[in-house]
Structures are given as structure tokens and as C-alpha cells.
Amino acid sequence: MSKTPVGKSAAQDLEWRIFALEAERDCHELLTLYGLYADFGLADEWVGIFTEDAVMEFNYFDDSAYLDEKLNPLVDDPTTVGWPEKFGRFVGHEELYEAATEPRHKRLVGRCQHQTGGQPSVFRLLDDETALIISDAIIYSRAVGNYAPEVAYQNHSLNRWVFRRVDGRWRISENIRKVMGSDGGRELLAGI
């Protein structure tokens, strides 16, 4: 729960609490939009929910040698392969747009579901311009042409989302993501 500023009157305290609740609602809505825009390949809209100087960092498993562009296996049993882990860092709208439109992501458009803001998550309003959410996230995808979808686990991670108010509206200013089981997850909990 966010802390009420010290020395405030009852009216100011109530105003702060309402502000904190609205901030939490708005930040969670941004996480929902993040997922929906990514799922449907709406790169311009997706980039628009970030600050101009936003930073996104994540580790991911490079599947390019094991799956084709339609996520069909290129090897007999991809579950037995040690998938190489790679690191991505994107800063600013231009690099974020490149990340959203790269072939690795585009092949999932229309067949994936990002669940980024679900429970459990922790929200902290750090001040009147900065907020923080720590949450788990999972991405599912399905194979092309399956009418009764065969759903595959794509990615599970711990996320540190930092939000900043710009011109009175909340925007994502940072997302640091650690894949389940990778190093560095504990550091994402700082500040809660």
C-alpha cells in the first residue's frame, strides 16, 4: 500500500488516497494495453504507452534454430534442446518500435496472449510522479491453423515496471524482465 505524506490534513489524506487508487488503476490498465497491443501487432499504439526515454530489458530464449516462423519444430524433439538465452535492451521509442516489429515477435501476432498485469502483483506509488509494479507475466502462443488451439507456453517472467506521469498521464518508463529461473530476479524486488 502507498504511504500517505506526513503532516497532511484529513482532506489532504483522502485526496492522496484517491490519487493513489487512481494511479494504481491507470498503471494496471497500461499493463493490459501493453499485452493487447503486443498480441495484435499494434506497434504504434504499443510504443505510445511508453515514455520517450523508456528502457526495456529482458532475457529470452532464442528459438530460431529450433522453430520455424509458424512455430513448427525444426528438430525432432525441441523439448530436449538447451535453448540459448539472449539479452535484449531497448531504449526510447525508435528501439521499442524495432522490438515490436521484428520477425521474432511478428510471427506471434494474432496467436499469442500476454498476461502482464495479473495477480500476484505489488503496486507502490513512490511519489506523485512515479509508481512501481512488480508482477509475474506469462505469454502463451498457439500453432498456426489450429482451430481447437494447441496452446504452448512461450515465456514466464518476473517484471519490474516503473511508471512516470508525463503531462498528467501515466506512461511506462521502465520494464526490467527476468525469465523464470534466470539470475537477477531478487534485484527486481528493490523498493517494495
Secondary structure, 3 states (H helix, E strand, C coil): CCCCCCCCCHHHHHHHHHHHHHHHHHHHHHHHHHHHHHHCCCHHHHHHCEEEEEEEEEEEECCCCCECCCCCECCCCHHHCCCCEEEEEEEHHHHHHHHHHCHHHHCCCCCEEEECCCCCEEEEEEECCEEEEEEEEEEEEECCCCCCCCEEEEEEEEEEEEEEEECCEEEEEEEEEEECCCCCCHHHHCCC
